[in-house]
């Protein structure tokens, strides 16, 4: 599992939209005010860590080691202890943000990192600048800060890793892979870079390269769960479901609380059409949950398993349980994510009015949530998009066209890279509703190619245009790839049927 995947799978929990991974590991040590930059052959070497407390520094390094191995709960606890020891520890607050389990914790930590950045080193200030920019959906500023970081610390594997993670978040995987390779060239034992490189290779269909990268990751960390988890995910993408389950089980043998392994096993069983086993693994995951976020993630496995099995009422009941538990906690960000996904479920069922009501509720919750103004503005834009799709499903093409226009204007001016691709998705769906298949196909090609909904409907459009080979390619990807996407249950069966029909013609 990598951080991008983790956040995608838990989007209903965190709702920190457009946020790229800002994992930083292995920086050199410093105490007090901003130190002089260490040198190697006349160039900057490693990013300093600035704190006045030796105990805080020790806790930070312990947390960083946990984060390297994607033990987020343990890492977060250690970073929180570090900033208690030194409340002015700016980079420590940044790491609390990167491992936050709720939206309010994230934004509080970002605020504190920014407040204390002046006492940090130049490298740390760039890391925090990038973090703040990410929290405000300012991706150009985020990229600029990360590029400056790489320029200032070209021999620090973590600086390249940070920029590569940002590029992966923008789906610029080939460019990201180059920076991951820089990381491994600087430090051949830097395990997290091999993990991320495997995902980058997988995204560009270099499955052999992905196997090799994950294999090296396993070699470096044979006693950690995540290497087996990552390899298992690749096997699931390749359709090797039983072998995938075996590797996920290896991860759980090493750490019975490694939540993503339970999620992967449950998903494998759903893809194998074994609903009973998928639910049984969700039971295991729920029993192993240690906090609210992990419990929400476990409950979401029930939602997905029921959807794969065509059990809409059961899926909705599990979603309602998620919502109720978030309501008790008073977590409006999580409530928004859950109710928005319920809207997606209603869309898939053709219940446009119920979907639109859910999207209205989601927006209301996000306006009450502990998120910043930039995230609330993005929530307004997301509501335009979702409402437009609901109007199309309800057959109101005129209203949909107005909403698509509104969304295009708002997102083009202020949106993230994700939203720029979503503009194309909106245009593609609208053109499809008007039976303008040529225009629809053009826009679908510019939309998110890792969204099963985009892939399936793009295949449908190409079938209408008589482009059978292209339709087969897209339908196959819709049915068999992006196996952890929360959108896959909505289209997998349809994509498999379409693929069968296309191959029979």
C-alpha positions, 0 to 999 in steps of 0.5 A, a space after each residue: 500500500 502507498 499513501 495515495 492508495 490509502 487516501 483513495 480507499 479512505 476518501 470517505 474518512 479524510 476528505 482532504 481532497 487533492 492532497 499529495 503525499 508529503 512523507 519525509 524520512 531520513 533528514 539530518 539532525 539539528 537542534 535550535 534555530 535554523 542550522 547551516 546547510 551541510 555540504 557534500 562536494 559543494 552542494 547541499 546534502 540532507 534536509 536538517 531536522 530542527 528541534 530544541 528537545 533531544 527527546 522530541 528528536 528521538 520520538 520524531 525518528 521513532 515515528 519516522 521509522 514507523 511511517 517508513 513502514 506505513 504504520 500510520 497509527 503508531 507514527 502519528 502517536 509518536 509525532 504527537 508526543 514529539 510536538 508535546 515535548 517541543 511545541 515549536 517543532 515545526 517539522 514535527 507538526 508537519 508530520 502530525 498532519 501527514 499521519 492525521 486520522 481526522 480532518 480537524 487534526 490535519 488542519 490543526 497540525 498544518 496551522 501549527 507547522 506554519 506558525 513555527 516555520 520561521 524557526 526551522 531550517 530552509 529545507 523544513 520551511 520548503 516542506 511546510 510551504 508545500 504542505 500548506 499549499 497542498 492543504 489550500 489546493 494550490 498545486 502550482 505553489 506546492 510543486 514550486 516548493 518541492 522543486 526548490 527542495 530538490 534543487 537545494 537538496 539534490 543528494 537527499 533521497 527524500 527530497 526526490 521522493 516528495 516531488 515524485 509523490 506529488 507527481 504521482 498524485 497528478 498522474 504524471 507517473 513517468 516523470 515520478 518514476 525518474 525521481 523515485 529512481 533518483 532516490 534509489 540511486 542515492 540510497 539503494 537501501 531506501 525501501 519506501 522509494 521501491 514501493 512507490 516506484 512499483 506503483 508508478 510502474 504499475 500505473 504505466 502498465 510496466 508490470 514487470 518493472 513493478 514486480 521487480 521494484 516490489 521484489 526489491 522492497 520485500 528483500 529490504 523489508 522482509 519482516 514488515 507487512 507493507 511489502 507483501 501488501 503492495 505485492 499482493 495489490 499488484 497480483 490482484 491487478 493481474 487477476 492472480 486473486 489466490 496468490 494475492 490473498 496469500 501475500 496479504 495473509 503474510 502481511 497480517 501474520 507480521 501485523 494483525 492490525 495492518 488494515 489495508 491487508 484485510 481490505 485487499 483480501 475482502 476485495 479479492 473475494 468480491 472479485 472472485 464472487 465469494 460474497 460470504 468470504 468477503 464479509 467474513 474478512 470484513 468481520 476480521 477487519 472490524 474486530 482488529 480496528 483500534 480507532 474511529 478511522 480504522 473502524 470506518 474503513 472496516 465498515 466501508 468494506 461491508 458496503 463494497 462487498 455488498 455492492 459487488 454482490 448486488 445487495 443494495 439494501 445491505 450496502 446502504 444499511 452499512 453506510 448508514 451505520 458509518 454515518 451514525 457512528 460519525 454523527 455520534 463523534 460529531 465528525 462532519 467531514 466523515 459524515 460528508 464523505 459517507 453521505 456523498 458515497 450514498 449518493 453515488 450508490 443512488 446514482 448507480 441505482 438510477 434514483 437521481 432525486 435521492 442522489 441529489 439529496 445526498 449530495 446536498 447533505 454532503 455539501 452542508 456537512 462540509 461547510 460545517 466541517 473542520 476544514 479550511 476555506 479552500 477545501 470548502 470552496 472545492 466542496 462547492 465545486 464538487 457539489 456542482 459536478 455531482 449535481 450535474 451527473 444526478 441531473 443527467 441520470 434523472 433525464 434533465 439534460 438542460 439543468 445538467 448542461 447549466 451545472 456543467 458550465 458552472 462547474 467548468 468555470 469554477 474548476 478551470 479558474 481554481 481547481 486542482 489537476 484532479 478537477 481539471 480531469 473532472 471537467 473533461 468527465 463532466 463534458 464527456 457525460 453530457 455529450 454522451 447524454 446528448 448522443 454526441 459520441 465523438 465529442 464524448 470520446 474526446 473528453 473521456 480520453 482526457 478524464 481520469 483514466 484510473 476511474 472505472 466509471 470513466 473507463 466503462 462509459 468510454 468503452 460504451 461510447 467507442 462501441 457506439 462509434 464502432 471502434 471495437 478494438 478500443 472498446 475492448 481495451 477500455 472495457 477490459 481495464 474497467 473490469 480488471 484494473 483499479 481493483 481498490 477503487 470505490 467506483 469499481 463495484 458500480 461498473 465491474 459486472 457491466 464492464 464484464 458483460 460489455 467485454 463479453 459482447 464485444 468479443 462475441 461480435 
